[in-house]
Amino acid sequence: MTNSKSRIAGYVLSGLAVAFMIFDGSIKLIPIQAVTSSMQEYGIPISDGFARGLGALLLICTALYVYRRTSTLGAILLTAYLGGAVVTQLRAGAPLFSHLLFGVYLGVLVWGGLYLRDARIRALIPFDIAER
């Protein structure tokens, strides 16, 4: 894949992940009934302040990921956030492929997009399919 094509693919993957993160963070800032009921279902303390804190945290991590100079830090923080989501789903006994692994899917989008659009990450993690 050429450099410009891989960058475009990286921006598309990152854009998908960012779009979901913005949506998820936004609905937590204005905690709608679906947010509070799912928090209760997963055993998370039910309060508007807690939901808003999670939403703000997610949006801050996403902003760090979008800004080029802090994109690696943002990816690391989003990975930690998504890891917590996976553990919460695991603890609640959620279905494997649709719920439990959804955080893993998002993490793959985050890191895959960053890998394709940032030469520094490709240099850090050399993986060239063409040479194999």
N, C-alpha and C positions, 0 to 999 in steps of 0.2 A: 504494500500500500504506500502510495506517495505521501510525502510529508504533509501537503495541503489536504489531501483526502483524509489522512488520519487525524489531523487537527479538526476538520469539520465533523468527523465521526465522534471525536472526543467532546466537542461542544454540544452535539446532539445528545449524547449519553448524559453529560453533565446537566444539560438543560432539563431533561426528563427528571433526573433526581432532584434538581433545585425546584422545579415546579411542584413536585409532590411535597417537598419539605416546606415550601412557602404555604401551600394549602394546609398542611397539617399544623404548622405553627400558628397560622392565622385562626383556625377554628379553635385552637386552645386558648388564644388570647381573648376571644369572645366565647367563653365556654357554653356551647349549645348543649341541649339535652343529650345528644348522642355522645358527646365527650364525657359528660359527668356519669352517664349510665355505664359506659364502657370502663371508666376508671373504677367504678364500684364493682363491676364484674371481674376485673383483674386484681382487686384487692388493694388498689391505690387509694390513699386518703382523698375523700371527696370534699374538695373546697375549690372555690373559684380562684383563689390566690395560688393554690398549688398548680392548677391547670394553666393559669397565666404564666407562672414561673417556668413550667416546662415549655410552653409556647415561645416565650422570650429566649430561653436557652437555645432552643432549636433554631430560631431565626438568627440569633447571633452567630451560631456555628455555621449556618448556611451563608451568612454574609461574609464570614471569614473565608469560606470555600470559594465564593464567587470572586472575591478580590484576588488578583493574580499573585501579589506578593505574599499573601497569607493562605493561599489555596492548600498547601500541604498541611499546615496547622488545622485549617478547617476540615480537611478530609480526616485527619486523626481524631478530632473532636466529634465529628459526625459518626465515625466508626464506634467511638465509645458510647455515644447516645444510642445508636442502633443496637449495640451489644446489650444495653440495658433493656431495650424493647424486646429483643429476642429472649432474654432471661425472663422477663415478665410473661411473655407468651408461653414459655416452657413451664413456668410455675403454675399457670392457669390451665394447662393441659389443652392448649389450642391445637387445631389441626396442623399437621406438619407443613405441607406445601403451600397452603393458602395464607396462613397466619404466622406460624412460627418462623419460617424461612424468609418472610417478606423483608425483614430487616437485613438479612444477608443479601437478598436481591438488590436492595437499595445500596448497600455497601459496595457491591460489585459495580453498579452503575457509577457511584461516586469515584471509586479508584480506577475503574476502566476508563472513564471519561478523563480523569486527570492524567492517566498514563498516556493516553493518545494525544492529548493537547499540550503536554509539558515535557520538554526534552530532559529536564532535570530528573524527573521521575523515571523516564526511560533509561537514563544513564545509571540511576541508582539500582534499578531492577531490570537488568538486561534480559530481554526475552524476545528473541527474533525468530519467528516461525520460518522465515525464508531460508535461514541457514541450516535448518534441521532436515 
